[in-house]
Amino acid sequence: MIRRAGFILFLLLLLIVPAFPSFYLTMGSYIGLYSIVAIGLVLLTGVTGLTSFGQAGFMGLGAYTSAVLTTQLAWSPWLTLLVALALTMIIAFILGAITLRMGGHYLPLATIAWGISLYFLFGTIPILGGSSGIADIQALKLFGIELRDERVFYYLIWGVCLVALWISTNLLDSREGRAIRALKGGVSMVEAFGASGLRLKNVVFIYSALLACIAGWLYAHMQRFVNPSPFGLNQGIEFLFMITIGGAFSLWGAITGATVITLLKTVLQGILPKLISQSGNFEIIVFGIMIVAVLQWMRGGIWALVEKIIPPKPDRSVKETSGLTMRAPPERGSTLLKVDGMTKAYGGLMAVKNMSFEVSAGEIVGLIGPNGAGKSTMFNLISGELPRTAGNIYFGSHTISGLKPPQIARLGLSRTFQHVRLIPGMTALENVMIGAYLRTHDGIFSAGLRLNRSADEQVRGEAARQLRRVGLEESMFVPAGSLSLGKQRVVEIARALCADPVLLLLDEPAAGLRYLEKKELAGLLSDLRSTGLTVLIVEHDMEFLMNLVDRVVVMEFGEKLAEGLPQEIRSNPAVLEAYLGGV
């Protein structure tokens, strides 16, 4: 109720701004333009974790494309919008394909480079008017009426901004959006459930560029004049200031930050030169101090403080059943996984050497060995996270050695990780829903326009069913970061089960668990075996493992040391010497 009342109050404020003097109307228009860019930047930087200093360049691309085509070719501004969007999409795709593969500080540096390049391009090409810019740009026409009235244009800008906010909100609460939100925690997790990390990064990058392009197009026809100065690196940095101050993890933080920075910049530009008795952009110093303060004491930005005051959204009900199709289980006892001569070398170091073993459908197989034996490497070879040096892996009738994790996930292999990989800010239910990525096929457009409701409700029902299955129904709407380590590991298992696997890989699921939690986990895995699910498990806790598995494969120095039933392994002298400390 409070959230709805706040939104209504926000809309009323937008509606009455044109009643104030033109200064406030102009400020309102600029806040709307910058909010459009900042919404895209929140998705790119705050949600996905890709820092970009070049959004002002994309804004300039939209502005200059429309300016040139309307002044020199007399094209309709609405047609130039389509051309600007197409051109921005192509350029963003090319830039993304080159730069998004970079990690660490190289990506921000790359965005600075092409941001500066676009800025100088705008100022040096004669057809773009050089540093003088382009004047007398056509006014927008709607139903034959020119939109020269500043108040009408203000409403147009905020209409576009609210549509962008609505589409972005829908996108984040969707199949693709959950995978995008998970990217910040690492690509390997989302790829283990069938998503392409690079494709998702490119989608967000292009989407944020298109929003900046639309803002630039609106700017050009609002001002009816463009020059390079509003599209330089300084403006790109200012956009990052906006989302950092407002809240980089929230779409409403984008609007908050755009409002605060735009108004504060105007005030400081009037006050600081008088105080210092010198002209200059001294407001940047204030912004720098604010950024340091926010990063030190309020990393969620202003909107994070607002969220603490506003009551949380009520939990949406979930279906008892999902209706999603399920894979037919393989015949119990048939060979499901076959590892044949698998070798992984890092230069002269052999992490895995000539490993061979099989896993039959419907059994739990344990993979054990001393620290450094190569167990996790073997797991990553099976799941496709690491490329092999030699050997082959067969999964059912498919050869999966050489395939990427998303391709392997499509065949019915799912996994957990040695170190828990959940998204702390998402609820347990949302984390589990990521596992069902391949079980529906709604894309970016259907998600943005909210055409995916039926499929999304089915996924919610399936995720809830898996959480009930593992005994975590009461934690369904709790943020994953608030759960104990034991419950987080069980949530990971529920997420893997949500993918409807035929083979489940568990990487040290009992690590860090208390005695009773281990007993509950063992009971859960036994129940899963009784349903026909096949499990390959790496574990150090021998008591937990030996009382659970059907067979054991022992590794030492990357090679297979022994294989057999648990009681055989317990009494094997070589295993006792290498792993259990001798007789």
Buried (B, 14 or more C-beta within 10 A) or exposed (E): EEEEEBEEEEEEEBEEBBEEEEEEBBBBBBBBBBBBBBBBBBBBBBBBBBBBBBBBBBBBBBBBBBBBBBBEEEBBBEEBBEBBBEBBBEBBBEBBEEBBEBEEEEBBEBBBBBBBEBBEBBBEEEEBBBEEBBEEBBBBBEEEEEBEEBBBBBBBBBEBBBEBBBBBBBBBBBBBBBBBBBBBBEBBBBBBBBBBBBEBBBBBBBBBBBBBBBBBBBBBBBBBBBBBBBBBBBBBBBBBBBBBBBBBBBBBBBBBBBBBBBBBBBEBBEEBBEEEEEEEEBBBEEBEEBBEEBEEEBEBBBBBEBBEEEEEEEEEEBBEEBEBEEEEBBEEEEBBBBBBEBBBBEEEEBBBBBBBBBBBBBBBBBBBBBEEBBBBBBBBBBBBBBEBBEBBBBBBEBEBBEBEBBBBBEBBBBBBBBEBBBBEBBBBBBBBBBBBBBBBEBBBEBBBEBEBEEBBBBBBBBBBBBBBBBBBEEBBBBBBEEBEEBBBBBBBBBBBBBBBBBBBBBBBBBBBBEEEBBEBBBEBBEEBBEEEBBBBBBBBBBEBBBEBBBBBBBBBBBBBBBBBEBEEBBEBEEBBEBBBEEE
